[in-house]
Amino acid sequence: MLNENDVAPDFELLNDEGNPTSLSHFKGKRVVLYFFPKALTGG
């Protein structure tokens, strides 16, 4: 469990074009992440 102001661990996911991207790619930028249950993503 992360607490406020903790550094998020790096992870990699596929972007909307199917290419891998990682959280570290956005270092120094503000990032908002949305996580949805797989059942609601059509996948």
PLY file of the C-alpha trace (Angstrom):
ply
format ascii 1.0
element vertex 43
property float x
property float y
property float z
element edge 42
property int vertex1
property int vertex2
end_header
0.00 0.00 0.00
1.36 3.41 -0.90
0.91 6.41 1.31
0.59 10.03 0.30
3.91 11.37 -1.04
5.36 7.86 -1.56
7.19 7.32 -4.84
5.15 5.04 -7.08
6.91 1.88 -8.27
7.73 1.76 -11.96
5.56 -0.49 -14.12
4.95 -1.05 -17.80
1.64 -1.34 -19.67
0.49 -1.16 -23.27
-0.76 2.23 -24.41
-3.84 2.76 -26.57
-1.75 2.01 -29.69
-0.52 -1.31 -28.29
3.01 -0.06 -27.58
4.67 -0.60 -24.20
5.10 2.46 -22.01
6.28 2.75 -18.44
5.58 5.10 -15.59
9.25 6.16 -15.60
8.67 7.56 -19.11
6.67 10.36 -17.47
9.21 11.19 -14.73
8.91 14.83 -13.71
5.40 15.15 -15.15
2.04 14.96 -13.44
0.28 11.68 -14.13
-3.29 10.60 -13.43
-3.93 6.86 -13.59
-7.32 5.24 -13.98
-7.66 1.53 -13.27
-10.79 -0.26 -14.45
-11.87 -3.86 -13.90
-11.02 -5.94 -16.99
-14.71 -6.83 -17.37
-15.46 -3.17 -18.12
-12.68 -2.69 -20.71
-13.97 -5.07 -23.37
-10.77 -7.10 -23.16
0 1
1 2
2 3
3 4
4 5
5 6
6 7
7 8
8 9
9 10
10 11
11 12
12 13
13 14
14 15
15 16
16 17
17 18
18 19
19 20
20 21
21 22
22 23
23 24
24 25
25 26
26 27
27 28
28 29
29 30
30 31
31 32
32 33
33 34
34 35
35 36
36 37
37 38
38 39
39 40
40 41
41 42
